[in-house]
C-alpha cells in the first residue's frame, strides 16, 4: 500500500542528504552558473564579401560621375598634351614640344608671373583682412550675427554680379565711386581696369574683398575654441592687448592658418572668373593669367595640345603646392612627437 502511494502520487521534491529538498529533475540548482552560449559561427565568405561591397554600391553613382566628367577628361588632357591635336585629321605625336613651349614662350611666362603674383597678393590680403574682421566681430552679442551676415554676402553672391558691381565702382571718370573717394583724399582719378599699371592690382582688390569673409568665418570658428583662461593669465602677468594677440591668439589660430593658406593659395592659382569678367586678360595682356591663356589657346585659337600642356602644368603646380603646405603643416607635429619621445 505504501509502495502504491509512492508510485501513484505526484512527483514531489526529493529529500536531500541534510534533510532539505533536492531540486526537481531537469532543473538546474540556483547557484549553478548558466550554461555558456554557443560560439557564433564565422560568417561565410559570401556574407563578408557582401558586407565589403555595400559601401562601394552606395559610392558607385558618385564615382561614375567623377569618372565620366573628371578623371576621363583629365586623362584625355594628359594625352592631348603630347600631341598636336588636329580635328578630323588625326592627332600627331610631338612629345614634350608643347611643354617646352609652355615654359619658354613669353606669353606663358608672363601669364605664370601674373598668376603667382595674383595668388600671393590675394592669399595674403584675404588672410590679413579676414583675421582683422574676425577679431572685430568676435563675441556673443546678439546684433553681431547681422553684421557677420552682411560681411559674408560677397562669398555667396554670384561672381558675375560681383564683377559688374566692381566694374561700376571702378568707373574711370572722376565721378566714379572709388575715384570720388580718392578725390576726398586729394588723389587724382585712376583708370583702374583700363590702365596696364593698375589693372592687375584692381583685380587683386576684388579677389581680396570676396575671399576675406570666408577666411573670417574660419577664424571665428577657431577663435571660439581658444581657452579664455590663457587671456586671463596673460592679463594677470601684465601682458597688453598686442602681446596677448601675439602670444595667445595667433598660436591658437595656427591650424586655421594652415587650412586657409592651402585653400587660398590653390584658389589664387586657379583664378579665372574674375579676370575673364573684369578684363579678359587686358589691357595689353597686363592681367593675363594661366587659366585665361589656356582658355584662349584651346577654345579661340584651336591650339588644344598647347592648352592641354598648360593645364597640366597648372595641375602639377597645384598638387606640389598642396603637398608642400601639408608637409609644412605636419612638421610641428612631428617635432613635438620627437621631443615627447626623447623626453620619455
C-alpha positions as CSV (number, residue, x, y, z in Angstrom):
1,X,0.0,0.0,0.0
2,X,2.8,2.3,0.8
3,X,4.6,1.4,-2.4
4,X,1.4,2.1,-4.4
5,X,1.1,5.5,-2.8
6,X,4.7,6.3,-3.7
7,X,4.2,5.4,-7.4
8,X,0.8,6.8,-7.8
9,X,1.3,10.1,-6.1
10,X,2.6,13.2,-7.9
11,X,6.3,13.6,-8.2
12,X,7.4,15.9,-5.4
13,X,10.8,17.2,-4.4
14,X,13.1,14.6,-3.1
15,X,14.7,14.9,0.3
16,X,18.3,15.9,0.3
17,X,21.0,14.3,2.5
18,X,20.8,17.1,5.1
19,X,17.0,16.8,5.3
20,X,16.3,19.6,2.8
21,X,14.6,19.2,-0.5
22,X,16.6,18.4,-3.6
23,X,15.9,20.2,-6.9
24,X,13.5,18.5,-9.2
25,X,14.7,16.5,-12.1
26,X,15.5,18.7,-15.2
27,X,16.1,21.9,-13.2
28,X,19.5,23.4,-12.5
29,X,20.3,24.4,-9.0
30,X,20.1,28.1,-8.2
31,X,23.8,28.5,-7.5
32,X,24.9,26.8,-10.7
33,X,26.2,29.3,-13.4
34,X,24.3,29.5,-16.6
35,X,25.4,27.3,-19.5
36,X,27.7,29.2,-21.9
37,X,26.2,30.4,-25.1
38,X,27.3,28.6,-28.2
39,X,30.0,30.5,-30.0
40,X,28.8,32.3,-33.1
41,X,29.7,30.6,-36.3
42,X,32.0,32.6,-38.6
43,X,30.2,34.3,-41.3
44,X,30.6,32.6,-44.7
45,X,32.8,34.3,-47.2
46,X,29.7,35.3,-49.2
47,X,28.4,37.4,-46.3
48,X,31.8,39.0,-45.8
49,X,32.0,39.8,-49.5
50,X,28.5,41.3,-49.5
51,X,29.3,43.5,-46.4
52,X,32.5,44.8,-48.0
53,X,30.8,45.7,-51.3
54,X,27.9,47.5,-49.7
55,X,29.7,50.9,-49.2
56,X,31.0,50.7,-52.8
57,X,27.5,50.2,-54.1
58,X,26.4,53.5,-52.4
59,X,29.5,55.3,-53.7
60,X,29.1,53.9,-57.3
61,X,26.9,56.7,-58.6
62,X,29.3,59.5,-57.4
63,X,32.3,57.5,-58.6
64,X,30.7,57.1,-62.0
65,X,30.0,60.8,-62.3
66,X,33.6,61.6,-61.2
67,X,35.0,59.1,-63.7
68,X,33.0,60.4,-66.6
69,X,33.3,64.2,-66.0
70,X,36.6,64.5,-64.1
71,X,39.0,61.6,-64.4
72,X,38.4,60.7,-68.1
73,X,38.8,64.3,-69.2
74,X,42.0,64.6,-67.1
75,X,43.4,61.5,-68.8
76,X,42.4,62.8,-72.2
77,X,44.0,66.2,-71.5
78,X,47.2,64.4,-70.4
79,X,47.2,62.5,-73.7
80,X,46.5,65.7,-75.7
81,X,49.4,67.5,-74.1
82,X,51.8,65.2,-76.0
83,X,50.1,65.6,-79.4
84,X,49.4,68.2,-81.9
85,X,45.6,68.0,-81.9
86,X,44.2,68.1,-85.4
87,X,40.4,67.5,-85.5
88,X,39.3,65.3,-88.4
89,X,42.9,64.8,-89.5
90,X,44.2,62.7,-86.5
91,X,46.5,63.8,-83.7
92,X,50.2,63.9,-84.3
93,X,52.7,62.9,-81.7
94,X,55.1,65.8,-80.7
95,X,56.4,64.6,-77.4
96,X,57.4,67.3,-75.0
97,X,57.3,70.1,-77.6
98,X,54.1,71.5,-76.1
99,X,55.6,71.6,-72.6
100,X,58.7,73.3,-74.0
101,X,56.6,76.0,-75.5
102,X,54.8,76.5,-72.2
103,X,58.0,77.0,-70.2
104,X,59.8,79.1,-72.8
105,X,57.1,81.2,-74.6
106,X,57.0,84.8,-73.4
107,X,53.2,84.9,-73.2
108,X,53.1,81.8,-71.0
109,X,55.9,83.1,-68.8
110,X,54.1,86.4,-68.3
111,X,50.9,84.6,-67.6
112,X,52.6,82.4,-65.0
113,X,54.2,85.5,-63.3
114,X,50.8,87.2,-63.2
115,X,49.2,84.1,-61.7
116,X,51.8,83.8,-59.0
117,X,51.6,87.5,-58.1
118,X,47.9,87.5,-58.0
119,X,47.8,84.3,-55.9
120,X,50.3,85.7,-53.4
121,X,48.5,89.0,-53.2
122,X,45.0,87.6,-52.8
123,X,46.2,85.0,-50.3
124,X,48.0,87.4,-48.0
125,X,45.4,90.1,-48.3
126,X,42.4,87.9,-47.7
127,X,44.1,86.3,-44.7
128,X,45.0,89.6,-43.1
129,X,41.6,91.2,-43.8
130,X,39.8,88.1,-42.7
131,X,41.7,87.9,-39.4
132,X,41.0,91.6,-38.8
133,X,37.3,91.2,-39.4
134,X,37.2,88.1,-37.1
135,X,38.9,90.0,-34.3
136,X,36.4,92.9,-34.7
137,X,33.3,90.7,-34.9
138,X,34.2,88.1,-32.3
139,X,31.7,87.9,-29.4
140,X,28.3,86.6,-28.4
141,X,26.3,89.8,-28.7
142,X,23.0,89.3,-30.5
143,X,23.4,92.1,-33.0
144,X,26.7,90.7,-34.3
145,X,25.1,88.0,-36.4
146,X,23.5,90.7,-38.6
147,X,26.9,92.3,-39.2
148,X,28.5,88.9,-39.9
149,X,25.8,88.0,-42.4
150,X,26.2,91.3,-44.2
151,X,30.0,90.9,-44.3
152,X,29.6,87.3,-45.6
153,X,27.3,88.2,-48.5
154,X,30.1,88.6,-51.1
155,X,31.0,84.9,-50.7
156,X,27.6,83.7,-51.7
157,X,27.0,86.3,-54.4
158,X,27.5,85.2,-58.0
159,X,30.8,86.3,-59.4
160,X,29.1,87.8,-62.5
161,X,27.2,90.1,-60.2
162,X,30.3,91.0,-58.2
163,X,32.3,91.7,-61.3
164,X,29.6,94.0,-62.7
165,X,29.3,95.9,-59.4
166,X,33.0,96.4,-59.2
167,X,33.1,97.5,-62.9
168,X,30.7,100.3,-61.9
169,X,32.7,101.2,-58.8
170,X,35.9,101.2,-60.9
171,X,34.4,103.7,-63.4
172,X,37.5,105.6,-64.7
173,X,35.8,109.0,-64.8
174,X,36.3,111.5,-62.0
175,X,32.7,111.0,-60.9
176,X,33.2,107.2,-60.3
177,X,32.6,105.8,-56.8
178,X,36.1,104.9,-56.0
179,X,37.6,107.9,-57.8
180,X,35.3,110.1,-55.7
181,X,36.7,108.7,-52.5
182,X,40.2,109.2,-53.8
183,X,39.3,112.8,-54.6
184,X,38.4,113.3,-51.0
185,X,41.9,112.2,-50.1
186,X,43.5,114.6,-52.6
187,X,44.4,111.8,-55.0
188,X,43.9,112.1,-58.8
189,X,41.4,109.9,-60.7
190,X,42.7,106.5,-61.7
191,X,41.8,104.4,-64.7
192,X,41.8,101.1,-62.7
193,X,40.9,98.3,-65.1
194,X,41.8,100.4,-68.2
195,X,45.4,101.1,-67.2
196,X,48.0,98.3,-67.6
197,X,49.8,99.6,-64.5
198,X,46.8,99.3,-62.2
199,X,44.6,96.6,-63.8
200,X,46.1,93.6,-62.0
201,X,46.1,95.4,-58.6
202,X,42.4,96.3,-59.2
203,X,41.5,92.7,-59.9
204,X,43.5,91.7,-56.8
205,X,41.5,94.0,-54.7
206,X,38.2,92.4,-55.9
207,X,39.6,88.9,-55.0
208,X,40.6,90.1,-51.5
209,X,37.3,91.7,-50.9
210,X,35.5,88.5,-52.0
211,X,37.8,86.0,-50.2
212,X,38.2,87.8,-46.8
213,X,34.7,87.0,-45.5
214,X,35.2,83.3,-46.0
215,X,38.5,83.4,-44.1
216,X,36.7,85.5,-41.4
217,X,34.3,82.7,-40.7
218,X,37.0,80.1,-40.4
219,X,38.9,82.4,-38.0
220,X,35.7,83.0,-35.9
221,X,35.3,79.3,-35.5
222,X,38.9,78.9,-34.4
223,X,38.7,81.8,-32.0
224,X,35.7,80.2,-30.3
225,X,38.0,77.3,-29.3
226,X,40.7,79.5,-27.7
227,X,41.0,78.8,-23.9
228,X,39.8,82.0,-22.2
229,X,41.9,81.3,-19.1
230,X,45.0,82.0,-21.2
231,X,43.8,85.5,-21.7
232,X,43.2,85.9,-18.0
233,X,46.5,84.5,-17.1
234,X,48.4,86.7,-19.5
235,X,46.5,89.8,-18.3
236,X,47.4,89.0,-14.7
237,X,51.1,88.7,-15.8
238,X,50.8,92.2,-17.2
239,X,50.6,91.4,-21.0
240,X,48.8,94.1,-23.1
241,X,46.4,93.6,-25.9
242,X,49.2,93.3,-28.6
243,X,51.2,90.8,-26.6
244,X,48.1,88.7,-25.9
245,X,47.3,88.7,-29.6
246,X,50.9,87.7,-30.5
247,X,51.5,85.0,-27.8
248,X,48.0,83.6,-27.2
249,X,45.7,84.2,-30.2
250,X,47.9,83.7,-33.1
251,X,49.5,80.4,-31.9
252,X,46.0,79.1,-31.2
253,X,45.0,80.0,-34.8
254,X,47.9,78.1,-36.4
255,X,45.7,75.2,-37.6
256,X,43.3,77.6,-39.2
257,X,46.1,79.5,-40.9
258,X,47.4,76.2,-42.3
259,X,44.0,75.3,-43.8
260,X,43.2,78.7,-45.1
261,X,46.7,79.1,-46.6
262,X,46.2,75.9,-48.6
263,X,42.7,76.8,-49.8
264,X,43.6,80.4,-50.6
265,X,46.8,79.5,-52.5
266,X,45.0,76.9,-54.6
267,X,42.2,79.3,-55.3
268,X,44.6,82.0,-56.3
269,X,46.5,79.7,-58.7
270,X,43.2,78.7,-60.4
271,X,41.8,82.3,-60.7
272,X,39.8,82.7,-63.9
273,X,36.3,84.1,-63.4
274,X,37.4,87.5,-62.0
275,X,39.9,88.0,-64.8
276,X,37.5,86.8,-67.5
277,X,34.7,89.0,-66.4
278,X,36.6,92.2,-65.5
279,X,39.4,92.5,-68.0
280,X,39.6,89.2,-70.1
281,X,43.4,89.4,-69.8
282,X,43.7,93.1,-70.9
283,X,44.7,95.7,-71.3
284,X,47.7,94.7,-73.4
285,X,47.9,91.3,-71.6
286,X,48.6,93.0,-68.2
287,X,46.2,90.8,-66.4
288,X,46.6,87.6,-68.4
289,X,46.8,84.6,-66.2
290,X,47.5,80.9,-67.0
291,X,43.8,79.9,-66.9
292,X,42.7,82.6,-69.3
293,X,45.6,82.0,-71.6
294,X,44.8,78.2,-71.7
295,X,41.1,79.1,-72.4
296,X,42.0,81.3,-75.3
297,X,44.5,78.9,-76.8
298,X,42.1,76.0,-76.6
299,X,38.8,77.5,-77.4
300,X,39.7,80.5,-79.5
301,X,42.9,79.5,-81.4
302,X,42.3,75.8,-81.5
303,X,45.8,75.0,-80.1
304,X,44.4,72.2,-78.0
305,X,47.7,70.5,-77.4
306,X,49.5,73.5,-76.0
307,X,46.5,74.4,-74.0
308,X,46.4,70.9,-72.5
309,X,50.1,71.1,-71.6
310,X,49.4,74.5,-69.9
311,X,46.6,73.0,-67.9
312,X,48.8,70.0,-66.9
313,X,51.5,72.5,-65.7
314,X,48.9,74.3,-63.6
315,X,47.7,71.0,-62.2
316,X,51.2,69.9,-61.3
317,X,51.9,73.3,-59.6
318,X,48.6,73.0,-57.6
319,X,49.5,69.4,-56.4
320,X,53.1,70.4,-55.5
321,X,51.9,73.5,-53.6
322,X,49.2,71.5,-51.7
323,X,51.7,68.7,-50.7
324,X,54.3,71.3,-49.7
325,X,51.8,73.1,-47.4
326,X,50.6,69.9,-45.9
327,X,54.2,68.7,-45.3
328,X,54.9,72.1,-43.7
329,X,51.9,71.7,-41.6
330,X,53.0,68.3,-40.4
331,X,56.5,69.4,-39.4
332,X,55.5,70.9,-36.0
333,X,53.5,67.7,-35.1
334,X,56.5,65.5,-36.0
335,X,58.8,67.8,-34.0
336,X,56.5,67.7,-30.9
337,X,56.3,63.9,-31.2
338,X,60.1,63.6,-31.4
339,X,60.5,65.9,-28.4
340,X,58.0,63.9,-26.4
341,X,59.6,60.6,-27.3
342,X,63.0,61.9,-26.3
343,X,61.7,63.1,-23.0
344,X,60.3,59.7,-22.2
